[in-house]
Amino acid sequence: MIIFLLSGFPAHAPNLIVIGYVDYEDLLKRKRRTAFLRLYDFTTKRFTPSDDPAYEYQD
C-alpha cells in the first residue's frame, strides 16, 4: 500500500509525503513488512526518509 499526501498553506511551500509499506514472504516463507515515509524536497527534487522509526522499519 502506498499513499501520497499533498499538504501546505497558501503562505508556505506545499509538502509532498509518500507513506506506505510492502508485505512479502522471504525465502524461508516468513512474512515480512517494510514500512517507509518519504518527504519530497522541492528544492533538491529528491525524497528523503523520515527520522521517525515508527514510519521507517523492517520486520
Secondary structure in CASP SS format (residue, H / E / C, confidence):
PFRMAT SS
TARGET T0000
AUTHOR 0000-0000-0000
METHOD secondary structure of the structure
MODEL  1
M C 1.00
I E 1.00
I E 1.00
F E 1.00
L E 1.00
L E 1.00
S E 1.00
G C 1.00
F C 1.00
P C 1.00
A C 1.00
H C 1.00
A C 1.00
P C 1.00
N E 1.00
L E 1.00
I E 1.00
V E 1.00
I E 1.00
G E 1.00
Y E 1.00
V E 1.00
D E 1.00
Y E 1.00
E E 1.00
D C 1.00
L C 1.00
L C 1.00
K C 1.00
R C 1.00
K E 1.00
R E 1.00
R E 1.00
T E 1.00
A E 1.00
F E 1.00
L E 1.00
R E 1.00
L E 1.00
Y E 1.00
D E 1.00
F C 1.00
T C 1.00
T C 1.00
K C 1.00
R E 1.00
F E 1.00
T E 1.00
P E 1.00
S C 1.00
D C 1.00
D C 1.00
P C 1.00
A C 1.00
Y C 1.00
E C 1.00
Y E 1.00
Q E 1.00
D C 1.00
END
